[in-house]
Amino acid sequence: MNKLRQALFPGILILIGGAAHGLAMHMSFPEVIQSSKLVFIGTVKETAPRLSPTGKMVFTDVYFTDVELIHKEASFALGSADGVTLSFAGGEWQERRVVVSGVPTFKAGERFLLCVAYDDPFVANPLTGGPQGLFRIEFDEETGQEYPLAYGRRGIMGLDSHGELRLSSPIESIVSGRAAYAFDPLEDLRYLVAPTRTPDSPSPGSTARVSEVMATKQVPLSSLLDLEAFLKLVEPLWNGKKGAEP
């Protein structure tokens, strides 16, 4: 295959001016795991933009350290004994800036669990299923407990009968065993504009009403999986898969 590959994973990359649009095929969570050649946890140490060999596309190399390998196929080349480097389409090179929808950006110090399908530095997005293969690790600010968040900062509650992740509302922060859920217009607008039940209730859409909604989202973390429980959920999904290292 030629350089067309840099426009094809995980679906189609359409470049228009300084913006590009990536299309990812939906995958069930078991499909994401079973299609991954590498699954690891790592902390972003640095990012480095570069031009493709043709000079027509900007890519960003993301270097992860403090790596914990969860799963690796024997054929996957890490390229480094003390870290993992992944390349993503988009970034800034001199006066050129390319933004690719559906392709994540990273900052130093952030920690993630990543499911990787490709070790080719010229695919648009090496993650399995695009954003479906990326999980941010959020820390409880008081206890240090780790919680994986799916795309959109949504907590993970388990799998449903169809193999899809059951996700919470977007999480803003986790402190002392409680999650502060971010305001989600798609979920909360109906509640905010619903008629109030008593004359003394806050009027729909008022500041007090918004505060009331946010207060209801301060709930215990008991329904969310922490990192340890999430890894236990993942482990059986690739048991018996050929080509995996012990």
MIDOSE-1310 file (N, C-alpha, C; in nm, 2 decimals, decimal comma, always signed):
residues 246
mnkl	+0,08/-0,12/+0,00/+0,00/+0,00/+0,00/+0,09/+0,12/+0,00; +0,04/+0,23/-0,06/+0,12/+0,35/-0,07/+0,08/+0,45/+0,04; +0,12/+0,57/+0,02/+0,09/+0,67/+0,13/-0,05/+0,70/+0,15; -0,14/+0,64/+0,07/-0,28/+0,65/+0,09/-0,32/+0,61/+0,23
rqal	-0,24/+0,52/+0,29/-0,26/+0,47/+0,43/-0,27/+0,59/+0,53; -0,20/+0,69/+0,50/-0,21/+0,80/+0,60/-0,34/+0,87/+0,59; -0,42/+0,84/+0,50/-0,56/+0,90/+0,49/-0,67/+0,80/+0,52; -0,63/+0,68/+0,57/-0,73/+0,57/+0,58/-0,77/+0,52/+0,71
fpgi	-0,69/+0,54/+0,82/-0,72/+0,48/+0,95/-0,78/+0,58/+1,04; -0,88/+0,55/+1,12/-0,96/+0,43/+1,12/-1,07/+0,43/+1,02; -1,08/+0,52/+0,93/-1,18/+0,52/+0,83/-1,13/+0,60/+0,71; -1,17/+0,73/+0,71/-1,13/+0,82/+0,61/-1,08/+0,95/+0,67
lili	-0,97/+1,00/+0,62/-0,92/+1,13/+0,66/-0,94/+1,23/+0,54; -1,02/+1,33/+0,56/-1,05/+1,43/+0,45/-0,98/+1,56/+0,49; -0,89/+1,60/+0,41/-0,82/+1,73/+0,45/-0,87/+1,84/+0,36; -0,91/+1,95/+0,43/-0,96/+2,07/+0,36/-0,89/+2,19/+0,42
ggaa	-0,80/+2,25/+0,35/-0,73/+2,36/+0,41/-0,65/+2,32/+0,53; -0,67/+2,38/+0,64/-0,61/+2,35/+0,77/-0,69/+2,26/+0,86; -0,80/+2,21/+0,81/-0,88/+2,12/+0,89/-0,90/+1,99/+0,82; -0,91/+1,88/+0,90/-0,93/+1,75/+0,84/-1,04/+1,68/+0,93
hgla	-1,10/+1,59/+0,86/-1,21/+1,52/+0,93/-1,19/+1,37/+0,92; -1,18/+1,31/+1,04/-1,15/+1,16/+1,05/-1,28/+1,09/+1,08; -1,30/+0,98/+1,00/-1,42/+0,90/+1,02/-1,38/+0,77/+1,08; -1,44/+0,73/+1,19/-1,40/+0,60/+1,26/-1,52/+0,51/+1,26
mhms	-1,50/+0,38/+1,22/-1,60/+0,28/+1,23/-1,63/+0,25/+1,37; -1,76/+0,24/+1,40/-1,80/+0,20/+1,54/-1,76/+0,05/+1,56; -1,71/+0,03/+1,68/-1,67/-0,11/+1,72/-1,73/-0,13/+1,86; -1,77/-0,26/+1,89/-1,80/-0,29/+2,03/-1,68/-0,29/+2,11
fpev	-1,69/-0,28/+2,24/-1,57/-0,28/+2,33/-1,49/-0,41/+2,31; -1,55/-0,53/+2,31/-1,47/-0,65/+2,29/-1,40/-0,65/+2,15; -1,46/-0,59/+2,05/-1,39/-0,58/+1,92/-1,27/-0,48/+1,93; -1,28/-0,38/+2,01/-1,17/-0,28/+2,03/-1,05/-0,36/+2,09
iqss	-1,08/-0,43/+2,20/-0,97/-0,50/+2,27/-0,91/-0,61/+2,18; -1,00/-0,69/+2,12/-0,95/-0,81/+2,04/-0,88/-0,77/+1,91; -0,90/-0,64/+1,86/-0,83/-0,59/+1,74/-0,70/-0,52/+1,77; -0,67/-0,50/+1,90/-0,56/-0,42/+1,94/-0,43/-0,51/+1,95
klvf	-0,32/-0,46/+1,89/-0,19/-0,53/+1,89/-0,12/-0,49/+2,02; -0,15/-0,37/+2,08/-0,09/-0,32/+2,20/-0,19/-0,25/+2,28; -0,19/-0,28/+2,41/-0,27/-0,21/+2,51/-0,17/-0,17/+2,63; -0,16/-0,05/+2,66/-0,07/+0,00/+2,76/-0,12/+0,12/+2,83
igtv	-0,07/+0,14/+2,95/-0,09/+0,27/+3,03/+0,04/+0,35/+3,02; +0,03/+0,48/+3,00/+0,15/+0,56/+2,99/+0,12/+0,70/+3,02; +0,22/+0,78/+3,06/+0,21/+0,92/+3,08/+0,28/+1,00/+2,97; +0,22/+1,10/+2,92/+0,27/+1,18/+2,81/+0,39/+1,26/+2,87
keta	+0,51/+1,23/+2,81/+0,63/+1,31/+2,84/+0,65/+1,43/+2,75; +0,63/+1,41/+2,62/+0,65/+1,52/+2,53/+0,58/+1,49/+2,40; +0,55/+1,60/+2,32/+0,49/+1,58/+2,19/+0,58/+1,66/+2,09; +0,60/+1,60/+1,97/+0,69/+1,66/+1,87/+0,63/+1,66/+1,73
prls	+0,59/+1,77/+1,68/+0,53/+1,78/+1,54/+0,64/+1,76/+1,44; +0,59/+1,71/+1,32/+0,69/+1,69/+1,21/+0,60/+1,69/+1,08; +0,67/+1,70/+0,97/+0,61/+1,69/+0,84/+0,62/+1,55/+0,78; +0,52/+1,51/+0,70/+0,53/+1,38/+0,63/+0,64/+1,39/+0,53
ptgk	+0,69/+1,28/+0,48/+0,79/+1,29/+0,37/+0,75/+1,37/+0,25; +0,62/+1,37/+0,22/+0,58/+1,45/+0,10/+0,57/+1,60/+0,14; +0,58/+1,64/+0,27/+0,57/+1,78/+0,31/+0,43/+1,83/+0,30; +0,33/+1,74/+0,28/+0,19/+1,79/+0,26/+0,10/+1,77/+0,39
mvft	+0,15/+1,70/+0,49/+0,07/+1,67/+0,61/+0,16/+1,68/+0,73; +0,10/+1,74/+0,84/+0,16/+1,75/+0,97/+0,12/+1,63/+1,06; +0,22/+1,57/+1,12/+0,19/+1,46/+1,22/+0,26/+1,50/+1,35; +0,21/+1,45/+1,46/+0,26/+1,48/+1,59/+0,30/+1,34/+1,66
dvyf	+0,43/+1,33/+1,69/+0,47/+1,21/+1,77/+0,45/+1,24/+1,92; +0,39/+1,14/+1,98/+0,36/+1,16/+2,13/+0,44/+1,05/+2,20; +0,53/+1,09/+2,29/+0,62/+1,00/+2,36/+0,56/+0,97/+2,50; +0,53/+0,85/+2,53/+0,48/+0,80/+2,66/+0,58/+0,74/+2,74
tdve	+0,59/+0,77/+2,87/+0,69/+0,71/+2,96/+0,61/+0,65/+3,08; +0,68/+0,60/+3,18/+0,61/+0,53/+3,29/+0,51/+0,43/+3,24; +0,56/+0,35/+3,15/+0,47/+0,26/+3,07/+0,44/+0,13/+3,15; +0,31/+0,09/+3,15/+0,27/-0,04/+3,20/+0,21/-0,12/+3,09
lihk	+0,28/-0,22/+3,04/+0,22/-0,30/+2,93/+0,11/-0,39/+2,98; +0,00/-0,38/+2,92/-0,12/-0,47/+2,96/-0,13/-0,58/+2,86; -0,10/-0,56/+2,74/-0,11/-0,66/+2,63/-0,03/-0,62/+2,51; +0,05/-0,72/+2,46/+0,13/-0,69/+2,34/+0,14/-0,81/+2,25
easf	+0,11/-0,79/+2,12/+0,14/-0,90/+2,03/+0,29/-0,91/+2,00; +0,34/-1,03/+1,97/+0,48/-1,04/+1,95/+0,52/-0,96/+1,82; +0,44/-0,94/+1,73/+0,47/-0,87/+1,60/+0,48/-0,72/+1,62; +0,43/-0,67/+1,73/+0,42/-0,52/+1,75/+0,56/-0,47/+1,79
algs	+0,61/-0,37/+1,72/+0,75/-0,32/+1,75/+0,73/-0,19/+1,84; +0,78/-0,20/+1,96/+0,77/-0,08/+2,05/+0,87/+0,03/+2,01; +0,99/-0,01/+1,96/+1,08/+0,09/+1,92/+1,17/+0,15/+2,03; +1,13/+0,12/+2,16/+1,20/+0,17/+2,27/+1,18/+0,08/+2,39
adgv	+1,29/+0,07/+2,47/+1,27/-0,02/+2,59/+1,21/+0,05/+2,71; +1,21/+0,19/+2,71/+1,17/+0,26/+2,82/+1,05/+0,35/+2,79; +0,99/+0,34/+2,68/+0,87/+0,42/+2,64/+0,81/+0,38/+2,52; +0,70/+0,44/+2,48/+0,62/+0,41/+2,36/+0,60/+0,54/+2,29
tlsf	+0,62/+0,55/+2,16/+0,59/+0,66/+2,08/+0,49/+0,63/+1,98; +0,38/+0,71/+1,98/+0,27/+0,69/+1,88/+0,26/+0,82/+1,80; +0,22/+0,81/+1,67/+0,21/+0,92/+1,58/+0,06/+0,95/+1,54; +0,02/+1,07/+1,54/-0,11/+1,11/+1,51/-0,12/+1,22/+1,41
agge	-0,21/+1,22/+1,32/-0,22/+1,32/+1,22/-0,27/+1,45/+1,28; -0,21/+1,56/+1,23/-0,24/+1,69/+1,29/-0,13/+1,75/+1,37; -0,14/+1,88/+1,40/-0,04/+1,95/+1,48/+0,00/+2,08/+1,42; +0,10/+2,14/+1,48/+0,15/+2,27/+1,43/+0,30/+2,25/+1,39
wqer	+0,33/+2,29/+1,27/+0,47/+2,29/+1,22/+0,49/+2,43/+1,15; +0,58/+2,50/+1,22/+0,61/+2,64/+1,18/+0,48/+2,72/+1,17; +0,44/+2,77/+1,05/+0,32/+2,85/+1,04/+0,20/+2,76/+0,99; +0,22/+2,63/+0,99/+0,11/+2,54/+0,94/+0,05/+2,48/+1,06
rvvv	-0,08/+2,48/+1,06/-0,16/+2,41/+1,17/-0,27/+2,33/+1,11; -0,27/+2,20/+1,15/-0,37/+2,11/+1,10/-0,44/+2,05/+1,21; -0,58/+2,06/+1,21/-0,66/+2,00/+1,32/-0,74/+1,89/+1,25; -0,74/+1,77/+1,31/-0,81/+1,65/+1,26/-0,92/+1,61/+1,36
sgvp	-1,04/+1,62/+1,32/-1,15/+1,58/+1,41/-1,15/+1,43/+1,43; -1,17/+1,39/+1,56/-1,17/+1,25/+1,59/-1,03/+1,20/+1,63; -0,93/+1,28/+1,61/-0,79/+1,25/+1,65/-0,76/+1,32/+1,77; -0,72/+1,26/+1,88/-0,69/+1,32/+2,01/-0,57/+1,41/+2,00
tfka	-0,56/+1,50/+2,10/-0,44/+1,58/+2,12/-0,40/+1,55/+2,27; -0,27/+1,57/+2,29/-0,21/+1,53/+2,42/-0,13/+1,64/+2,48; -0,12/+1,65/+2,62/-0,04/+1,74/+2,69/+0,05/+1,66/+2,78; +0,17/+1,72/+2,81/+0,27/+1,65/+2,90/+0,20/+1,64/+3,04
gerf	+0,22/+1,52/+3,10/+0,17/+1,49/+3,23/+0,04/+1,42/+3,23; -0,03/+1,41/+3,12/-0,16/+1,34/+3,12/-0,13/+1,19/+3,11; -0,22/+1,11/+3,17/-0,20/+0,97/+3,17/-0,32/+0,90/+3,11; -0,29/+0,80/+3,03/-0,39/+0,73/+2,95/-0,37/+0,58/+2,95
llcv	-0,48/+0,51/+2,92/-0,48/+0,37/+2,88/-0,51/+0,37/+2,73; -0,42/+0,31/+2,65/-0,44/+0,32/+2,50/-0,44/+0,18/+2,44; -0,54/+0,16/+2,35/-0,55/+0,04/+2,27/-0,50/+0,08/+2,13; -0,40/+0,01/+2,08/-0,33/+0,05/+1,96/-0,34/-0,06/+1,85
aydd	-0,37/-0,02/+1,73/-0,39/-0,12/+1,62/-0,27/-0,12/+1,53; -0,20/+0,00/+1,51/-0,09/+0,02/+1,42/+0,03/+0,07/+1,48; +0,15/+0,03/+1,43/+0,28/+0,09/+1,47/+0,34/+0,17/+1,35; +0,26/+0,20/+1,25/+0,30/+0,28/+1,14/+0,29/+0,43/+1,17
pfva	+0,40/+0,50/+1,15/+0,40/+0,64/+1,18/+0,33/+0,73/+1,09; +0,26/+0,67/+0,98/+0,19/+0,76/+0,89/+0,04/+0,72/+0,87; -0,01/+0,65/+0,97/-0,16/+0,64/+0,97/-0,21/+0,76/+1,05; -0,34/+0,79/+1,02/-0,40/+0,91/+1,08/-0,41/+0,90/+1,23
nplt	-0,45/+0,78/+1,27/-0,47/+0,76/+1,41/-0,44/+0,61/+1,44; -0,34/+0,58/+1,52/-0,30/+0,44/+1,55/-0,40/+0,37/+1,64; -0,49/+0,44/+1,71/-0,57/+0,38/+1,81/-0,68/+0,29/+1,75; -0,71/+0,19/+1,82/-0,81/+0,09/+1,77/-0,95/+0,16/+1,78
ggpq	-1,02/+0,17/+1,66/-1,15/+0,24/+1,66/-1,14/+0,38/+1,69; -1,03/+0,45/+1,66/-1,02/+0,59/+1,69/-1,04/+0,63/+1,83; -1,13/+0,72/+1,87/-1,14/+0,76/+2,01/-1,19/+0,65/+2,10; -1,25/+0,54/+2,04/-1,30/+0,43/+2,12/-1,18/+0,35/+2,19
glfr	-1,06/+0,37/+2,14/-0,94/+0,30/+2,20/-0,86/+0,39/+2,29; -0,92/+0,50/+2,34/-0,84/+0,59/+2,43/-0,92/+0,61/+2,56; -0,85/+0,59/+2,67/-0,91/+0,61/+2,80/-0,82/+0,70/+2,89; -0,87/+0,81/+2,93/-0,80/+0,90/+3,02/-0,80/+0,85/+3,16
iefd	-0,69/+0,85/+3,23/-0,68/+0,81/+3,37/-0,70/+0,93/+3,46; -0,81/+0,93/+3,53/-0,84/+1,04/+3,62/-0,81/+1,00/+3,76; -0,75/+1,09/+3,84/-0,71/+1,06/+3,98/-0,80/+1,13/+4,07; -0,84/+1,05/+4,18/-0,91/+1,11/+4,29/-0,81/+1,21/+4,36
eetg	-0,85/+1,34/+4,36/-0,75/+1,44/+4,41/-0,71/+1,42/+4,56; -0,79/+1,34/+4,63/-0,76/+1,32/+4,77/-0,70/+1,19/+4,80; -0,75/+1,08/+4,74/-0,71/+0,95/+4,77/-0,60/+0,89/+4,67; -0,59/+0,95/+4,55/-0,50/+0,91/+4,45/-0,56/+0,79/+4,37
qeyp	-0,68/+0,74/+4,40/-0,74/+0,63/+4,33/-0,75/+0,67/+4,18; -0,73/+0,57/+4,09/-0,73/+0,59/+3,95/-0,86/+0,54/+3,89; -0,92/+0,62/+3,80/-1,04/+0,58/+3,73/-1,02/+0,61/+3,58; -1,05/+0,51/+3,49/-1,04/+0,53/+3,35/-1,17/+0,60/+3,30
layg	-1,15/+0,70/+3,21/-1,27/+0,77/+3,15/-1,26/+0,75/+3,00; -1,38/+0,72/+2,95/-1,39/+0,70/+2,80/-1,40/+0,83/+2,73; -1,41/+0,83/+2,60/-1,42/+0,95/+2,52/-1,53/+1,04/+2,57; -1,50/+1,17/+2,59/-1,59/+1,26/+2,64/-1,59/+1,27/+2,79
rrgi	-1,48/+1,21/+2,85/-1,47/+1,21/+3,00/-1,58/+1,14/+3,07; -1,63/+1,03/+3,01/-1,74/+0,95/+3,07/-1,69/+0,84/+3,15; -1,74/+0,82/+3,28/-1,70/+0,71/+3,36/-1,75/+0,58/+3,31; -1,69/+0,47/+3,35/-1,72/+0,34/+3,29/-1,79/+0,26/+3,40
mgld	-1,91/+0,20/+3,37/-1,99/+0,13/+3,47/-2,00/-0,02/+3,44; -1,94/-0,06/+3,33/-1,94/-0,20/+3,29/-1,98/-0,22/+3,15; -2,02/-0,35/+3,11/-2,07/-0,38/+2,98/-2,21/-0,41/+2,98; -2,28/-0,38/+2,87/-2,42/-0,42/+2,86/-2,43/-0,55/+2,79
shge	-2,55/-0,60/+2,76/-2,57/-0,73/+2,70/-2,52/-0,74/+2,55; -2,50/-0,62/+2,49/-2,45/-0,61/+2,35/-2,30/-0,59/+2,34; -2,23/-0,59/+2,46/-2,09/-0,57/+2,46/-2,05/-0,43/+2,45; -2,14/-0,34/+2,47/-2,11/-0,19/+2,47/-2,08/-0,15/+2,61
lrls	-1,99/-0,05/+2,62/-1,96/+0,01/+2,75/-2,08/+0,08/+2,80; -2,11/+0,06/+2,93/-2,21/+0,15/+2,99/-2,14/+0,27/+3,06; -2,18/+0,39/+3,01/-2,10/+0,51/+3,05/-2,19/+0,60/+3,13; -2,12/+0,68/+3,22/-2,18/+0,78/+3,30/-2,19/+0,91/+3,22
spie	-2,25/+1,01/+3,28/-2,24/+1,15/+3,23/-2,09/+1,19/+3,23; -2,06/+1,30/+3,16/-1,92/+1,35/+3,16/-1,88/+1,39/+3,30; -1,76/+1,35/+3,34/-1,71/+1,38/+3,48/-1,61/+1,50/+3,47; -1,63/+1,59/+3,56/-1,55/+1,71/+3,57/-1,43/+1,69/+3,66
sivs	-1,45/+1,62/+3,77/-1,34/+1,59/+3,87/-1,39/+1,48/+3,96; -1,29/+1,43/+4,03/-1,31/+1,32/+4,13/-1,24/+1,36/+4,26; -1,31/+1,38/+4,37/-1,25/+1,42/+4,49/-1,31/+1,34/+4,61; -1,23/+1,28/+4,69/-1,27/+1,21/+4,81/-1,38/+1,11/+4,79
graa	-1,36/+1,03/+4,68/-1,46/+0,93/+4,65/-1,59/+0,97/+4,59; -1,60/+1,10/+4,55/-1,72/+1,15/+4,49/-1,68/+1,21/+4,35; -1,77/+1,19/+4,25/-1,75/+1,24/+4,12/-1,84/+1,36/+4,10; -1,77/+1,47/+4,05/-1,85/+1,59/+4,01/-1,88/+1,58/+3,86
yafd	-2,00/+1,56/+3,83/-2,04/+1,54/+3,69/-2,06/+1,68/+3,62; -2,00/+1,69/+3,50/-2,01/+1,82/+3,43/-2,15/+1,83/+3,37; -2,19/+1,96/+3,35/-2,31/+1,99/+3,29/-2,31/+1,94/+3,15; -2,41/+1,86/+3,11/-2,42/+1,80/+2,98/-2,55/+1,85/+2,91
pled	-2,54/+1,95/+2,82/-2,66/+2,01/+2,76/-2,76/+1,91/+2,70; -2,71/+1,80/+2,64/-2,79/+1,71/+2,57/-2,87/+1,63/+2,68; -2,81/+1,60/+2,79/-2,88/+1,53/+2,90/-2,97/+1,62/+2,99; -2,92/+1,74/+3,01/-2,98/+1,82/+3,12/-3,08/+1,93/+3,07
lryl	-3,08/+1,95/+2,94/-3,16/+2,06/+2,89/-3,31/+2,03/+2,92; -3,35/+1,90/+2,90/-3,49/+1,87/+2,92/-3,53/+1,89/+3,06; -3,43/+1,86/+3,15/-3,46/+1,88/+3,30/-3,47/+2,03/+3,33; -3,38/+2,11/+3,27/-3,38/+2,25/+3,30/-3,50/+2,32/+3,26
vapt	-3,56/+2,28/+3,15/-3,67/+2,35/+3,10/-3,81/+2,29/+3,14; -3,80/+2,18/+3,22/-3,92/+2,11/+3,26/-4,00/+2,20/+3,36; -4,13/+2,20/+3,36/-4,21/+2,28/+3,45/-4,17/+2,24/+3,60; -4,16/+2,34/+3,68/-4,14/+2,32/+3,82/-4,27/+2,27/+3,89
rtpd	-4,25/+2,19/+4,00/-4,37/+2,13/+4,06/-4,44/+2,21/+4,16; -4,37/+2,31/+4,22/-4,44/+2,39/+4,32/-4,40/+2,54/+4,29; -4,49/+2,63/+4,34/-4,46/+2,77/+4,32/-4,33/+2,82/+4,38; -4,28/+2,75/+4,48/-4,15/+2,79/+4,55/-4,03/+2,73/+4,48
spsp	-4,05/+2,64/+4,38/-3,93/+2,59/+4,31/-3,86/+2,69/+4,22; -3,73/+2,67/+4,20/-3,66/+2,77/+4,11/-3,72/+2,76/+3,97; -3,73/+2,88/+3,90/-3,78/+2,88/+3,77/-3,69/+2,81/+3,67; -3,75/+2,75/+3,57/-3,66/+2,67/+3,47/-3,56/+2,76/+3,41
gsta	-3,43/+2,71/+3,40/-3,32/+2,78/+3,34/-3,26/+2,88/+3,43; -3,30/+2,90/+3,55/-3,24/+3,00/+3,64/-3,11/+2,95/+3,70; -3,03/+3,04/+3,75/-2,90/+2,99/+3,81/-2,93/+2,89/+3,92; -3,03/+2,92/+4,00/-3,06/+2,82/+4,11/-3,10/+2,69/+4,05
rvse	-3,17/+2,69/+3,94/-3,21/+2,56/+3,88/-3,09/+2,48/+3,83; -2,99/+2,56/+3,77/-2,87/+2,49/+3,72/-2,79/+2,44/+3,84; -2,79/+2,51/+3,95/-2,72/+2,46/+4,07/-2,79/+2,34/+4,12; -2,92/+2,33/+4,12/-2,99/+2,22/+4,16/-2,96/+2,09/+4,08
vmat	-2,95/+2,11/+3,95/-2,91/+2,00/+3,86/-2,77/+1,95/+3,89; -2,68/+2,05/+3,91/-2,54/+2,01/+3,93/-2,53/+1,93/+4,07; -2,61/+1,98/+4,17/-2,61/+1,91/+4,30/-2,65/+1,76/+4,29; -2,75/+1,74/+4,20/-2,79/+1,60/+4,18/-2,68/+1,51/+4,12
kqvp	-2,58/+1,57/+4,06/-2,48/+1,50/+3,99/-2,36/+1,47/+4,08; -2,36/+1,52/+4,21/-2,26/+1,49/+4,30/-2,29/+1,35/+4,37; -2,25/+1,24/+4,30/-2,29/+1,11/+4,35/-2,17/+1,03/+4,38; -2,18/+0,92/+4,46/-2,07/+0,84/+4,50/-2,02/+0,76/+4,38
lssl	-1,89/+0,72/+4,39/-1,83/+0,65/+4,27/-1,86/+0,50/+4,27; -1,94/+0,45/+4,36/-1,96/+0,30/+4,37/-2,00/+0,24/+4,24; -2,07/+0,31/+4,16/-2,12/+0,25/+4,03/-2,01/+0,26/+3,92; -1,90/+0,33/+3,94/-1,80/+0,34/+3,84/-1,69/+0,24/+3,86
ldle	-1,63/+0,19/+3,76/-1,51/+0,10/+3,77/-1,38/+0,18/+3,79; -1,30/+0,15/+3,89/-1,17/+0,21/+3,90/-1,08/+0,13/+3,80; -0,95/+0,17/+3,80/-0,86/+0,12/+3,70/-0,85/-0,03/+3,72; -0,83/-0,08/+3,84/-0,81/-0,22/+3,87/-0,93/-0,30/+3,82
aflk	-1,05/-0,25/+3,85/-1,17/-0,33/+3,81/-1,19/-0,33/+3,66; -1,15/-0,21/+3,59/-1,16/-0,20/+3,45/-1,06/-0,30/+3,38; -0,94/-0,32/+3,44/-0,85/-0,42/+3,38/-0,90/-0,56/+3,40; -0,97/-0,59/+3,50/-1,02/-0,72/+3,52/-1,13/-0,74/+3,42
lvep	-1,20/-0,64/+3,38/-1,31/-0,65/+3,28/-1,24/-0,68/+3,14; -1,13/-0,62/+3,12/-1,06/-0,63/+2,99/-0,99/-0,76/+2,97; -0,93/-0,81/+3,08/-0,84/-0,93/+3,07/-0,90/-1,05/+2,99; -1,02/-1,09/+3,03/-1,07/-1,21/+2,96/-1,11/-1,19/+2,81
lwng	-1,11/-1,07/+2,77/-1,15/-1,04/+2,63/-1,05/-1,08/+2,53; -0,92/-1,10/+2,57/-0,82/-1,14/+2,47/-0,76/-1,28/+2,51; -0,81/-1,34/+2,61/-0,76/-1,47/+2,65/-0,77/-1,57/+2,53; -0,66/-1,63/+2,50/-0,67/-1,73/+2,39/-0,64/-1,67/+2,26
kkga	-0,62/-1,54/+2,25/-0,60/-1,47/+2,12/-0,46/-1,51/+2,07; -0,45/-1,55/+1,95/-0,32/-1,59/+1,89/-0,23/-1,47/+1,87; -0,10/-1,50/+1,89/+0,00/-1,40/+1,87/+0,03/-1,31/+1,99; -0,03/-1,33/+2,10/-0,01/-1,25/+2,22/+0,11/-1,30/+2,30
ep	+0,18/-1,21/+2,35/+0,30/-1,25/+2,44/+0,24/-1,28/+2,58; +0,30/-1,38/+2,65/+0,26/-1,41/+2,78/+0,28/-1,30/+2,88
